[in-house]
Amino acid sequence: MSSSILKLIRMDGRVCLITGAAGHLGRAFASALAELGAALVLVDRDAIALESVVFELTRKFKTPVDLICCDLEFEDQIKAIPLAVESRHGKLDVLVNNAAFVGSDTLQGWATDFDHQSLTTWRRALEVNLTAAFALTQACKNLLEASGHGSVVNIGSIYGVYGPDLSLYSGTAMHNPAAYAASKGGLLQLTRWMSTVLAPGIRVNAISPGGVSRGQPQEFVERYVARTPLGRMGHEDDFKGAIIYLATDLSTWVTGQNIMVDGGWGVW
């Protein structure tokens, strides 16, 4: 018997855990799932920013929103997350591994040329972008399996699939760290690996965003847009459709996939 689209898309009674929830994409994912009725557990290490997201969502949507302040570089803090979720909600239906180590221009050994990228920042990036996703999924496995709707969505990147065009960054202070690309590429392969190992009880998929407009230098934006078929950089709302599809029953026969949301960047 077929189900209506509205029934497949609703998230009432379901619990979604989102890491990196205080960031730009994390906020968009949380808003999209809250609008569909999901209860949210939002994880980030920035407590003040996280409280701001919770306030915003509870004011806009009539759905429970909890927060967990956690640094995903530490194993003991990761292991405490599913215990808190089970204590507060008794279940978990969706895990969105969105948190990412993106560094900054001031972080030594990160936003620099290949010769000067450091092992310290390499290890930190892999710890957050890859190891934490593995560890948290492992820790949440039993809860997700018991839900009957278990779905893991890993947030990758176009740079986990393609090599960087360094000419885009010429004349700017921007760089493309190897650790970010390697960690995101590893996350996408982990997605495929987990999709078979955790089946049939848990589906595991990924979303790989293209470049999102964040006030980058004009010369970078112009170059980026010139090689993007849809003629612009991304916005946070561009990713809501993909997260809704993979988190809800719209995609109950989809696993091991990576949805490229990049304006067509990878077509050429």
C-alpha positions as a Markdown table, in Angstrom:
| # | Residue | x | y | z |
|---|---|---|---|---|
| 1 | Met | 0.0 | 0.0 | 0.0 |
| 2 | Ser | 1.4 | 3.4 | -0.9 |
| 3 | Ser | 1.8 | 6.2 | 1.6 |
| 4 | Ser | 1.1 | 9.8 | 1.1 |
| 5 | Ile | 4.0 | 12.1 | 0.7 |
| 6 | Leu | 2.9 | 14.2 | 3.7 |
| 7 | Lys | 3.0 | 11.0 | 5.8 |
| 8 | Leu | 6.4 | 10.0 | 4.6 |
| 9 | Ile | 7.9 | 13.4 | 5.2 |
| 10 | Arg | 6.5 | 14.1 | 8.7 |
| 11 | Met | 8.9 | 13.7 | 11.7 |
| 12 | Asp | 6.5 | 13.9 | 14.6 |
| 13 | Gly | 7.6 | 11.7 | 17.4 |
| 14 | Arg | 11.1 | 11.2 | 16.1 |
| 15 | Val | 14.3 | 12.4 | 17.7 |
| 16 | Cys | 17.2 | 13.9 | 15.6 |
| 17 | Leu | 20.7 | 14.4 | 16.9 |
| 18 | Ile | 22.8 | 17.0 | 15.0 |
| 19 | Thr | 26.4 | 17.8 | 15.7 |
| 20 | Gly | 27.9 | 21.1 | 14.9 |
| 21 | Ala | 24.4 | 22.5 | 15.3 |
| 22 | Ala | 25.5 | 26.0 | 16.1 |
| 23 | Gly | 27.2 | 26.4 | 12.7 |
| 24 | His | 25.6 | 27.7 | 9.5 |
| 25 | Leu | 24.6 | 24.3 | 8.1 |
| 26 | Gly | 23.8 | 22.9 | 11.5 |
| 27 | Arg | 21.2 | 25.6 | 12.0 |
| 28 | Ala | 19.7 | 25.0 | 8.6 |
| 29 | Phe | 19.4 | 21.3 | 9.2 |
| 30 | Ala | 17.9 | 21.8 | 12.7 |
| 31 | Ser | 15.4 | 24.3 | 11.3 |
| 32 | Ala | 14.3 | 22.0 | 8.5 |
| 33 | Leu | 13.8 | 19.0 | 10.8 |
| 34 | Ala | 12.1 | 21.0 | 13.5 |
| 35 | Glu | 9.6 | 22.4 | 11.0 |
| 36 | Leu | 8.6 | 18.8 | 10.2 |
| 37 | Gly | 7.9 | 18.1 | 13.9 |
| 38 | Ala | 11.1 | 16.3 | 15.0 |
| 39 | Ala | 12.4 | 16.6 | 18.5 |
| 40 | Leu | 16.0 | 17.9 | 18.4 |
| 41 | Val | 19.2 | 17.2 | 20.3 |
| 42 | Leu | 21.8 | 19.8 | 19.3 |
| 43 | Val | 25.5 | 19.3 | 19.9 |
| 44 | Asp | 28.2 | 21.8 | 19.7 |
| 45 | Arg | 31.2 | 23.0 | 21.7 |
| 46 | Asp | 30.1 | 26.6 | 21.6 |
| 47 | Ala | 27.6 | 26.8 | 24.4 |
| 48 | Ile | 26.5 | 30.4 | 23.9 |
| 49 | Ala | 25.9 | 30.0 | 20.1 |
| 50 | Leu | 24.1 | 26.7 | 20.9 |
| 51 | Glu | 21.8 | 28.4 | 23.3 |
| 52 | Ser | 21.0 | 31.0 | 20.7 |
| 53 | Val | 19.9 | 28.3 | 18.2 |
| 54 | Val | 17.8 | 26.6 | 20.9 |
| 55 | Phe | 16.1 | 29.9 | 21.7 |
| 56 | Glu | 15.4 | 30.6 | 18.0 |
| 57 | Leu | 14.0 | 27.2 | 17.2 |
| 58 | Thr | 11.8 | 26.9 | 20.3 |
| 59 | Arg | 10.4 | 30.3 | 19.6 |
| 60 | Lys | 9.6 | 29.4 | 16.0 |
| 61 | Phe | 8.5 | 25.7 | 16.3 |
| 62 | Lys | 6.5 | 23.8 | 18.8 |
| 63 | Thr | 8.9 | 21.0 | 19.3 |
| 64 | Pro | 11.4 | 19.9 | 22.0 |
| 65 | Val | 14.9 | 21.2 | 21.5 |
| 66 | Asp | 17.7 | 20.1 | 23.9 |
| 67 | Leu | 21.4 | 21.0 | 23.8 |
| 68 | Ile | 24.5 | 19.2 | 24.7 |
| 69 | Cys | 27.8 | 21.1 | 24.9 |
| 70 | Cys | 30.5 | 18.8 | 23.8 |
| 71 | Asp | 34.0 | 18.8 | 22.2 |
| 72 | Leu | 34.1 | 16.0 | 19.7 |
| 73 | Glu | 37.9 | 15.8 | 20.0 |
| 74 | Phe | 37.4 | 13.9 | 23.3 |
| 75 | Glu | 36.2 | 10.3 | 23.3 |
| 76 | Asp | 34.7 | 10.4 | 26.8 |
| 77 | Gln | 32.5 | 13.4 | 25.8 |
| 78 | Ile | 31.3 | 11.5 | 22.6 |
| 79 | Lys | 30.4 | 8.4 | 24.6 |
| 80 | Ala | 28.3 | 10.5 | 27.0 |
| 81 | Ile | 26.0 | 11.8 | 24.2 |
| 82 | Pro | 23.8 | 8.7 | 23.6 |
| 83 | Leu | 23.4 | 8.3 | 27.3 |
| 84 | Ala | 22.1 | 11.8 | 27.6 |
| 85 | Val | 19.8 | 11.3 | 24.6 |
| 86 | Glu | 18.4 | 8.1 | 26.0 |
| 87 | Ser | 17.8 | 9.7 | 29.4 |
| 88 | Arg | 16.0 | 12.6 | 28.0 |
| 89 | His | 14.1 | 11.1 | 25.1 |
| 90 | Gly | 14.3 | 7.3 | 25.4 |
| 91 | Lys | 15.1 | 6.9 | 21.7 |
| 92 | Leu | 17.1 | 8.2 | 18.7 |
| 93 | Asp | 15.9 | 8.1 | 15.1 |
| 94 | Val | 18.3 | 10.2 | 13.1 |
| 95 | Leu | 22.0 | 11.1 | 13.6 |
| 96 | Val | 23.5 | 14.0 | 11.5 |
| 97 | Asn | 27.3 | 14.0 | 11.7 |
| 98 | Asn | 27.7 | 17.6 | 10.7 |
| 99 | Ala | 30.4 | 18.9 | 13.0 |
| 100 | Ala | 33.6 | 19.8 | 11.1 |
| 101 | Phe | 37.0 | 21.1 | 12.0 |
| 102 | Val | 37.5 | 24.0 | 9.6 |
| 103 | Gly | 40.3 | 25.8 | 11.3 |
| 104 | Ser | 41.0 | 29.5 | 10.8 |
| 105 | Asp | 43.5 | 31.7 | 9.1 |
| 106 | Thr | 45.2 | 32.2 | 12.5 |
| 107 | Leu | 45.6 | 28.5 | 13.3 |
| 108 | Gln | 49.2 | 27.5 | 12.8 |
| 109 | Gly | 49.8 | 24.8 | 10.2 |
| 110 | Trp | 46.2 | 25.0 | 8.7 |
| 111 | Ala | 45.5 | 27.8 | 6.2 |
| 112 | Thr | 48.9 | 27.7 | 4.6 |
| 113 | Asp | 50.8 | 26.1 | 1.7 |
| 114 | Phe | 51.4 | 22.3 | 1.7 |
| 115 | Asp | 55.0 | 22.6 | 2.9 |
| 116 | His | 53.8 | 24.3 | 6.1 |
| 117 | Gln | 50.7 | 22.3 | 7.0 |
| 118 | Ser | 51.3 | 20.7 | 10.3 |
| 119 | Leu | 50.7 | 17.2 | 11.7 |
| 120 | Thr | 49.1 | 18.7 | 14.7 |
| 121 | Thr | 46.3 | 20.4 | 12.7 |
| 122 | Trp | 46.1 | 17.3 | 10.4 |
| 123 | Arg | 45.4 | 15.1 | 13.5 |
| 124 | Arg | 42.8 | 17.5 | 14.9 |
| 125 | Ala | 40.9 | 17.7 | 11.6 |
| 126 | Leu | 40.8 | 13.9 | 11.2 |
| 127 | Glu | 39.7 | 13.6 | 14.9 |
| 128 | Val | 36.7 | 15.8 | 14.5 |
| 129 | Asn | 35.8 | 15.3 | 10.8 |
| 130 | Leu | 36.2 | 11.5 | 10.6 |
| 131 | Thr | 37.0 | 9.8 | 13.9 |
| 132 | Ala | 34.2 | 11.5 | 15.8 |
| 133 | Ala | 31.6 | 10.5 | 13.2 |
| 134 | Phe | 32.8 | 6.9 | 13.5 |
| 135 | Ala | 32.8 | 7.0 | 17.3 |
| 136 | Leu | 29.4 | 8.7 | 17.7 |
| 137 | Thr | 27.7 | 6.4 | 15.2 |
| 138 | Gln | 29.1 | 3.4 | 17.0 |
| 139 | Ala | 28.0 | 4.8 | 20.4 |
| 140 | Cys | 24.5 | 5.5 | 19.0 |
| 141 | Lys | 24.1 | 2.2 | 17.1 |
| 142 | Asn | 21.8 | 0.5 | 19.5 |
| 143 | Leu | 19.4 | 3.4 | 19.8 |
| 144 | Leu | 19.3 | 3.9 | 16.1 |
| 145 | Glu | 18.7 | 0.3 | 15.4 |
| 146 | Ala | 15.9 | 0.1 | 17.9 |
| 147 | Ser | 14.0 | 3.0 | 16.4 |
| 148 | Gly | 12.8 | 1.2 | 13.3 |
| 149 | His | 13.7 | 4.4 | 11.3 |
| 150 | Gly | 17.4 | 4.6 | 12.0 |
| 151 | Ser | 19.1 | 7.0 | 9.6 |
| 152 | Val | 22.7 | 8.4 | 9.7 |
| 153 | Val | 23.5 | 11.4 | 7.5 |
| 154 | Asn | 27.2 | 12.3 | 7.2 |
| 155 | Ile | 28.1 | 15.8 | 5.9 |
| 156 | Gly | 31.0 | 15.5 | 3.5 |
| 157 | Ser | 32.3 | 18.1 | 1.0 |
| 158 | Ile | 33.0 | 18.4 | -2.7 |
| 159 | Tyr | 36.7 | 18.3 | -1.6 |
| 160 | Gly | 36.1 | 14.8 | -0.3 |
| 161 | Val | 35.4 | 13.8 | -3.9 |
| 162 | Tyr | 37.4 | 16.2 | -6.1 |
| 163 | Gly | 40.9 | 17.7 | -6.0 |
| 164 | Pro | 41.1 | 21.5 | -5.4 |
| 165 | Asp | 41.6 | 24.0 | -8.1 |
| 166 | Leu | 44.2 | 26.2 | -6.4 |
| 167 | Ser | 43.9 | 29.0 | -9.0 |
| 168 | Leu | 40.6 | 29.9 | -7.3 |
| 169 | Tyr | 42.6 | 31.0 | -4.2 |
| 170 | Ser | 45.3 | 33.0 | -6.1 |
| 171 | Gly | 45.8 | 36.5 | -4.6 |
| 172 | Thr | 43.7 | 35.8 | -1.5 |
| 173 | Ala | 44.5 | 34.6 | 2.0 |
| 174 | Met | 42.4 | 31.5 | 1.5 |
| 175 | His | 43.9 | 28.0 | 1.3 |
| 176 | Asn | 42.7 | 24.4 | 0.9 |
| 177 | Pro | 44.2 | 22.2 | 3.7 |
| 178 | Ala | 45.0 | 18.6 | 2.8 |
| 179 | Ala | 43.6 | 17.4 | 6.2 |
| 180 | Tyr | 40.1 | 18.8 | 5.4 |
| 181 | Ala | 40.0 | 17.0 | 2.0 |
| 182 | Ala | 41.4 | 13.7 | 3.4 |
| 183 | Ser | 39.0 | 13.7 | 6.3 |
| 184 | Lys | 36.0 | 14.4 | 4.2 |
| 185 | Gly | 37.0 | 11.7 | 1.6 |
| 186 | Gly | 37.4 | 9.3 | 4.5 |
| 187 | Leu | 34.0 | 10.2 | 5.8 |
| 188 | Leu | 32.4 | 9.4 | 2.5 |
| 189 | Gln | 34.1 | 6.0 | 2.3 |
| 190 | Leu | 33.0 | 5.4 | 5.9 |
| 191 | Thr | 29.5 | 6.2 | 4.8 |
| 192 | Arg | 29.7 | 3.4 | 2.2 |
| 193 | Trp | 31.3 | 1.0 | 4.6 |
| 194 | Met | 28.7 | 1.6 | 7.4 |
| 195 | Ser | 25.8 | 1.4 | 4.9 |
| 196 | Thr | 26.4 | -2.3 | 4.4 |
| 197 | Val | 27.6 | -3.1 | 7.9 |
| 198 | Leu | 24.7 | -1.4 | 9.7 |
| 199 | Ala | 22.0 | -2.6 | 7.2 |
| 200 | Pro | 19.2 | -3.4 | 7.3 |
| 201 | Gly | 18.4 | -1.7 | 10.6 |
| 202 | Ile | 20.2 | 1.6 | 9.9 |
| 203 | Arg | 20.5 | 3.6 | 6.7 |
| 204 | Val | 23.7 | 5.6 | 6.2 |
| 205 | Asn | 24.0 | 8.3 | 3.5 |
| 206 | Ala | 25.9 | 11.5 | 3.0 |
| 207 | Ile | 25.5 | 15.0 | 1.6 |
| 208 | Ser | 28.5 | 16.8 | 0.0 |
| 209 | Pro | 28.0 | 20.5 | -0.1 |
| 210 | Gly | 29.7 | 22.8 | -2.6 |
| 211 | Gly | 30.9 | 26.2 | -1.8 |
| 212 | Val | 28.6 | 28.3 | 0.4 |
| 213 | Ser | 28.6 | 32.0 | 0.3 |
| 214 | Arg | 30.3 | 33.3 | 3.5 |
| 215 | Gly | 31.7 | 36.7 | 2.6 |
| 216 | Gln | 34.7 | 35.3 | 0.7 |
| 217 | Pro | 37.0 | 37.7 | -1.3 |
| 218 | Gln | 35.3 | 38.9 | -4.4 |
| 219 | Glu | 38.0 | 37.5 | -6.7 |
| 220 | Phe | 37.4 | 34.0 | -5.3 |
| 221 | Val | 33.6 | 34.3 | -5.6 |
| 222 | Glu | 33.9 | 35.4 | -9.2 |
| 223 | Arg | 36.1 | 32.4 | -10.1 |
| 224 | Tyr | 34.0 | 29.9 | -8.2 |
| 225 | Val | 30.8 | 31.1 | -9.8 |
| 226 | Ala | 32.3 | 31.1 | -13.3 |
| 227 | Arg | 32.9 | 27.3 | -13.1 |
| 228 | Thr | 29.5 | 26.5 | -11.4 |
| 229 | Pro | 26.8 | 25.6 | -13.9 |
| 230 | Leu | 24.0 | 27.1 | -11.8 |
| 231 | Gly | 25.9 | 30.4 | -11.7 |
| 232 | Arg | 26.2 | 31.1 | -8.0 |
| 233 | Met | 27.5 | 29.9 | -4.7 |
| 234 | Gly | 25.3 | 28.0 | -2.3 |
| 235 | His | 23.1 | 29.3 | 0.6 |
| 236 | Glu | 22.1 | 27.4 | 3.7 |
| 237 | Asp | 18.6 | 26.8 | 2.5 |
| 238 | Asp | 19.9 | 24.9 | -0.5 |
| 239 | Phe | 20.7 | 22.0 | 1.8 |
| 240 | Lys | 17.3 | 21.6 | 3.5 |
| 241 | Gly | 15.8 | 19.4 | 0.8 |
| 242 | Ala | 18.7 | 16.9 | 0.9 |
| 243 | Ile | 18.6 | 16.6 | 4.7 |
| 244 | Ile | 14.8 | 16.2 | 4.7 |
| 245 | Tyr | 15.0 | 13.5 | 2.0 |
| 246 | Leu | 17.7 | 11.4 | 3.8 |
| 247 | Ala | 16.3 | 11.8 | 7.3 |
| 248 | Thr | 12.7 | 11.0 | 6.6 |
| 249 | Asp | 10.8 | 8.0 | 5.2 |
| 250 | Leu | 11.0 | 9.5 | 1.8 |
| 251 | Ser | 14.3 | 7.6 | 1.4 |
| 252 | Thr | 13.6 | 4.3 | 3.2 |
| 253 | Trp | 15.2 | 2.3 | 0.3 |
| 254 | Val | 18.2 | 4.5 | 0.0 |
| 255 | Thr | 21.5 | 3.8 | 1.6 |
| 256 | Gly | 25.2 | 4.2 | 0.9 |
| 257 | Gln | 24.6 | 7.3 | -1.3 |
| 258 | Asn | 26.3 | 10.7 | -1.4 |
| 259 | Ile | 24.2 | 13.5 | -2.7 |
| 260 | Met | 26.2 | 16.3 | -4.2 |
| 261 | Val | 24.6 | 19.6 | -3.5 |
| 262 | Asp | 27.0 | 21.8 | -5.4 |
| 263 | Gly | 25.2 | 23.8 | -8.1 |
| 264 | Gly | 26.7 | 21.3 | -10.7 |
| 265 | Trp | 30.3 | 21.9 | -9.7 |
| 266 | Gly | 31.3 | 18.3 | -10.4 |
| 267 | Val | 29.6 | 18.0 | -13.8 |
| 268 | Trp | 32.5 | 19.6 | -15.7 |
